[in-house]
Amino acid sequence: MTKDDSREPGNGESDGNEAFPEEIVLPIEERIDLHFFGPREVRSVVESYLEAAIEEGFTEVRLIHGRGIGVQRKIVRSLLAGHPDVIDYGDAPPDRGGWGATVVRLRTRK
């Protein structure tokens, strides 16, 4: 019996253990949808997003956390409460997500 090399890594088949080849950089927009992140990731994602948004010159952003049971909303708001670059924050208007999103006003850096 011969070894079937067609299932070896490096021949077009994935064994699921390869590291991502490179970091993917997405453009910063005025909003970020946090539905795609688990509760453990939300804090670091929002911190990174706010830093990038401030660097891009945004003075207002919207964090879409959803309505659910409020876990992500609570994480987001606890971070915002102590963030030095946050002027204020609150529920988005109904046409922009209502209490399922938080609008954040940011300080500009000079």
C-alpha positions as CSV (number, residue, x, y, z in Angstrom):
1,M,0.0,0.0,0.0
2,T,1.4,3.5,-0.9
3,K,0.9,6.6,1.1
4,D,-1.7,9.0,-0.4
5,D,0.1,12.4,-0.5
6,S,-3.0,14.2,-1.8
7,R,-4.1,14.9,1.8
8,E,-0.8,16.3,3.1
9,P,-0.6,20.0,4.0
10,G,0.9,22.2,1.4
11,N,-0.8,20.5,-1.6
12,G,-4.0,22.6,-1.6
13,E,-5.7,20.8,1.2
14,S,-6.1,22.4,4.6
15,D,-5.5,20.5,7.8
16,G,-7.0,23.3,9.8
17,N,-3.8,24.0,11.7
18,E,-2.2,26.7,9.5
19,A,-1.8,30.2,10.9
20,F,-3.5,33.0,9.0
21,P,-1.0,34.1,6.3
22,E,-1.3,37.8,7.0
23,E,-3.3,40.3,9.0
24,I,-6.4,41.7,7.3
25,V,-6.8,45.4,7.6
26,L,-10.3,46.8,7.1
27,P,-11.2,50.4,6.5
28,I,-12.6,52.3,9.6
29,E,-16.2,53.4,9.2
30,E,-18.5,55.4,11.4
31,R,-19.9,52.2,12.9
32,I,-18.8,48.7,13.9
33,D,-21.2,45.7,14.3
34,L,-20.2,43.7,17.3
35,H,-22.5,40.8,16.6
36,F,-19.6,38.9,15.1
37,F,-17.5,39.0,18.3
38,G,-17.9,37.0,21.4
39,P,-18.2,38.7,24.8
40,R,-14.6,37.9,25.6
41,E,-13.5,39.8,22.5
42,V,-15.7,42.9,22.7
43,R,-13.6,45.0,25.0
44,S,-10.4,44.6,23.0
45,V,-12.2,45.1,19.7
46,V,-13.9,48.3,20.9
47,E,-10.6,49.6,22.3
48,S,-8.9,49.0,19.0
49,Y,-11.8,50.4,17.0
50,L,-12.0,53.6,19.1
51,E,-8.2,54.2,18.7
52,A,-8.4,53.8,15.0
53,A,-11.5,56.0,14.7
54,I,-9.9,58.8,16.6
55,E,-6.8,58.5,14.5
56,E,-9.0,58.8,11.4
57,G,-10.6,61.9,12.8
58,F,-14.0,60.7,13.6
59,T,-15.9,62.7,16.2
60,E,-18.9,60.4,16.5
61,V,-19.2,56.6,16.0
62,R,-21.8,54.0,16.5
63,L,-21.2,50.7,18.3
64,I,-23.9,48.1,17.3
65,H,-24.1,45.6,20.1
66,G,-27.7,44.4,19.7
67,R,-30.5,44.2,22.1
68,G,-30.4,40.6,23.4
69,I,-29.9,40.3,27.1
70,G,-27.5,43.2,27.3
71,V,-24.1,41.5,27.9
72,Q,-22.3,43.3,25.1
73,R,-24.0,46.6,25.8
74,K,-22.8,46.4,29.4
75,I,-19.2,45.6,28.4
76,V,-19.3,48.4,25.8
77,R,-20.6,51.0,28.3
78,S,-18.3,50.0,31.1
79,L,-15.4,50.6,28.7
80,L,-16.8,53.9,27.5
81,A,-17.4,55.2,31.0
82,G,-13.7,55.2,31.8
83,H,-12.3,56.0,28.3
84,P,-10.3,59.3,28.3
85,D,-11.3,60.1,24.7
86,V,-15.0,59.7,25.1
87,I,-17.0,62.9,25.6
88,D,-20.3,61.1,26.1
89,Y,-22.4,58.3,24.9
90,G,-26.0,57.1,24.8
91,D,-28.6,55.0,22.9
92,A,-28.7,55.6,19.2
93,P,-31.8,57.2,17.7
94,P,-34.5,54.7,16.8
95,D,-33.6,54.9,13.1
96,R,-30.0,54.1,13.9
97,G,-30.5,51.1,16.2
98,G,-32.2,52.5,19.3
99,W,-31.0,50.8,22.5
100,G,-29.3,48.1,20.3
101,A,-26.6,50.5,19.5
102,T,-24.6,53.1,21.3
103,V,-23.6,56.4,19.8
104,V,-20.3,57.7,21.1
105,R,-18.9,61.3,20.8
106,L,-15.1,61.4,20.7
107,R,-12.5,64.0,21.6
108,T,-10.3,65.1,18.7
109,R,-6.5,64.9,19.1
110,K,-4.3,67.6,17.9
